[in-house]
Amino acid sequence: MKKKVITISVIAIFSIGLWVSVALSEVYITTIEVPVRFIDLPKNYSVGSTSVDNIYLQVKGKGWELTKLSLAGKTEFNISVHRRAGNYKSDLSNNVDANPWLAASFQVLEIAPAQIEYEIDKISTKRVPVVQNLKIDFKPGFGLASKVKIDPETVEISGPANLLQKIDTIKTKFREFADISENVKLDLQLDVPDGITVPGTECSLEFDVQKIVDKTFESIVVETRNVPPNKELILYPSKINVVLRGGINKLGRLTNDSIKVYIDFWTALKQNGNTIEPIVEFPQFTTLTATQPKKLEFIIKQY
């Protein structure tokens, strides 16, 4: 019984193999999509623009050739620019010979689109800033306590001059952070536009995340600025308390000297009444939540 099963299996496999062999020997017509690739470019020139990036080829060939094509991976349709710069329109059928894989194995029945327009432009370079492309959601009670540091901050990009004119920055690949409560440091890929090259495609990115708290800085002296020599600006009170919100570690390093509070003489002179809100200058990545008192009384004396 066992020998009979083996015999039947061998016959079945042989029959399938024979059928496949016969089927692959037949001629078929199929349509394939392939990207275009420009070759024979002049030195220091590149493709500035093209009307299409991919084309459709209707080809006729034996089944085993079509199968080999599908297994070969990425196949490109070469277009020769004959080392010429400028704007051109080319019939794609004239470039079949530039693709040995196509001319030797298949009969090309149709190409769509039939023509392609392209521009060959001189390669230029310029330096642009790298900018982050992040979405950050913090864990409740936590927040950003530093700027987002990117290294390198700028990159030199190369490409056709008409493309470079449209590019002012290079972004990082989009990255989303959720429920963050710790410092972040990682490497990110750059999102480089088509037709543009950069020396490196990665950057490092880091930022501080801290628990967000409030801290009161007491008895900060209010300065008077731009007071003429024959005038005096008297404030009451002359000191105030300032409440800042920020990362717990950052606020812990701040002192009263980290905060500047002042009244400008000419601003006070324009007030209708005798009270004015002080201007508060405070460190980056902290938020002013309150001043106590909010307004000061003032008197202008003249000598």
C-alpha positions, 0 to 999 in steps of 0.5 A: 500500500505504501509503495502504491502511494509513493508511486502515485505521488511521483506520477502526480509530481511529474505530471504537474512538472510537465504541465508547468513546463508546457505552460511556461513554454507558451507565449503570453501577453501581459502588462507590467509597471516599471520605474524610469531611470535616466542614463548617460547624463552629462558630468555634474548634471542631474534630472531636474523634473520628469513628466512621469516616474513610472511607465506601463509596458505591454509585452509579449513573451514566453511564460518562463521569461515572464516568470523570470522577470517577476522573480528578478525583483526591481526592473527599470526602464532606461532612458538615455539623455545622450549627455545633453542638458536642457528640456526634452521630449522623447518617444519611449519606443526609441529607448527600447534598445537601451534596455537589453533585458527588454529587447532580447526577451520580449516583444513590446506591443505598447508603452504608456505613456508614449512620450516622456518630458524631462529636464536635465539641470546642473547640480548645485549645492546649498546648506539648509536647516534640519527641522523635527517632524514630531508629534509628542504627547506627554504623560499627565503632569509631564512636559517639555523642559528643553528645546528639541536638539538636532545634530547636525542642525544643518545639512548640505544638499545637492541636486538640480538648481530648480529643485534646490530653489524650492527647498528651505529645510530638510525634515526628519521622518515623522515620529510620534511619541505617546505618554512620554515621561522620560528624556528622549534621545534617538537617531532619525532618518532624514526625509530627503525629497526625490532628486536631492542627495545629502552626505548622511541620511540620519540625524540624532535628536534629543529633548528633556522631559520632566515633571511639571510643577509651579515654583514661587520666586519671592521679593524680586526687585522691580527695575525702572528703565529709560528714566530721564535724568530729571525724572524719577519713577517710584513704584509701590511695591518695589518688589513682587513675587513671580510664579513660574511653571516648568520642569522640576529639575529646571526650576530647581536650578533657577534663582531670583537672578534668573528672572528680570522684572521691570517698568519702562518709564515711557510706558508708565507715562502713557497710562491713564491711571496710576497703576501698571503691569510689570514686564517679566522676562523669564527663562525659556521652557518655563511659563509665567503663571502669576505675579503677586501683585499683578499691578503696581502703583507708580508716581512720576516725580520731576526735579 
